[in-house]
Amino acid sequence: MPSMKSIAILAIAGAAACSDSTSPGAGQPISVSFSTASTTGASLSRSAELTASADALVINKVQLVVSRVELVPVGAVCASEAVAGDDDDSECAELELAPSVLDLPVDGTVASKLAVTVPAGAYTAFEAKIRPVRADGSHGRGSAAFLAANPTFANVSVRVEGTFNGTPFTYTGAPDFGLETRFDPPLTVDTAPLNLTIHVDLASWFRSSSGATIDPSTANAGGANAGVVSDNIRRSFRGFRDDDRNGHDDHEDGPNHG
């Protein structure tokens, strides 16, 4: 089974297979799950209650804007990320999804967020972008439809709601980064169920390098901690094969997995 040290994110309920697939075959299911269970000792209750310091941070809702996702088959010649725009049709992508909003679980569970079908075959890469859709930019149909349906997410790629020391807050940020997994050997999609779990270290988002809890109101645009939180978000994603959806890497669970 291929090594997966990092992973891209899928987020939307539908998918479109490219018409130039080299081996279309029968559609096979792939599911993508997400987990924010703490790996740093912070407690998580029904909402994500992060109490590593004297300050009480409770996260009730987390949303991401995923602007582009691709699954790349063996033999495809892909445009670079700098060339391909969020609404471009990529001849290399077997799976390509329009910009969408993804709700992360905040209760420590592993939640399945997407189930799609792709042609059986071998795939070399899985790519995604977490990126704000700019209200003042030029857009294809996918981005224009996204802004019409989600006007509060214009120029925003991450939105968090919760309380800090009992006071409600809303954090909105615009981290812009790409996530990529290269499969070596290629990932094989066949008749067996396949699940990828994305772990997001939510407990690290509002934490300084010294371990102190950051007041989210200081991390919005122009705030003293805006850059720190944005960098924390970029570093917080990790993915792995997890066919039994237990939130653990199948490689680490023993030889009988995957």
Rosetta blueprint (number, residue, H / E / L):
1 M L
2 P L
3 S L
4 M L
5 K L
6 S L
7 I L
8 A L
9 I L
10 L L
11 A L
12 I L
13 A L
14 G L
15 A L
16 A E
17 A L
18 C L
19 S L
20 D L
21 S L
22 T L
23 S L
24 P L
25 G L
26 A L
27 G E
28 Q E
29 P E
30 I E
31 S E
32 V E
33 S E
34 F E
35 S E
36 T L
37 A L
38 S L
39 T L
40 T L
41 G L
42 A L
43 S L
44 L L
45 S L
46 R L
47 S L
48 A E
49 E E
50 L E
51 T L
52 A L
53 S L
54 A L
55 D L
56 A L
57 L E
58 V E
59 I E
60 N E
61 K E
62 V E
63 Q E
64 L E
65 V E
66 V E
67 S E
68 R E
69 V E
70 E E
71 L E
72 V E
73 P E
74 V L
75 G L
76 A L
77 V L
78 C L
79 A L
80 S L
81 E L
82 A L
83 V L
84 A L
85 G L
86 D L
87 D L
88 D L
89 D L
90 S L
91 E L
92 C L
93 A L
94 E L
95 L E
96 E E
97 L E
98 A L
99 P L
100 S E
101 V E
102 L E
103 D E
104 L L
105 P L
106 V L
107 D L
108 G L
109 T L
110 V E
111 A E
112 S E
113 K E
114 L E
115 A E
116 V E
117 T E
118 V E
119 P E
120 A L
121 G E
122 A E
123 Y E
124 T E
125 A E
126 F E
127 E E
128 A E
129 K E
130 I E
131 R L
132 P L
133 V E
134 R L
135 A L
136 D L
137 G L
138 S L
139 H L
140 G L
141 R H
142 G H
143 S H
144 A H
145 A H
146 F H
147 L H
148 A H
149 A H
150 N L
151 P H
152 T H
153 F H
154 A E
155 N L
156 V L
157 S L
158 V E
159 R E
160 V E
161 E E
162 G E
163 T E
164 F E
165 N L
166 G L
167 T E
168 P E
169 F E
170 T E
171 Y E
172 T E
173 G E
174 A L
175 P L
176 D L
177 F E
178 G E
179 L E
180 E E
181 T E
182 R E
183 F E
184 D E
185 P E
186 P E
187 L E
188 T E
189 V E
190 D L
191 T L
192 A L
193 P L
194 L E
195 N E
196 L E
197 T E
198 I E
199 H E
200 V E
201 D L
202 L H
203 A H
204 S H
205 W L
206 F L
207 R E
208 S L
209 S L
210 S L
211 G L
212 A L
213 T E
214 I L
215 D L
216 P H
217 S H
218 T H
219 A L
220 N L
221 A L
222 G L
223 G L
224 A L
225 N L
226 A H
227 G H
228 V H
229 V H
230 S H
231 D H
232 N H
233 I H
234 R H
235 R L
236 S L
237 F E
238 R E
239 G E
240 F E
241 R E
242 D L
243 D L
244 D L
245 R L
246 N L
247 G L
248 H L
249 D L
250 D H
251 H H
252 E H
253 D H
254 G L
255 P L
256 N L
257 H L
258 G L
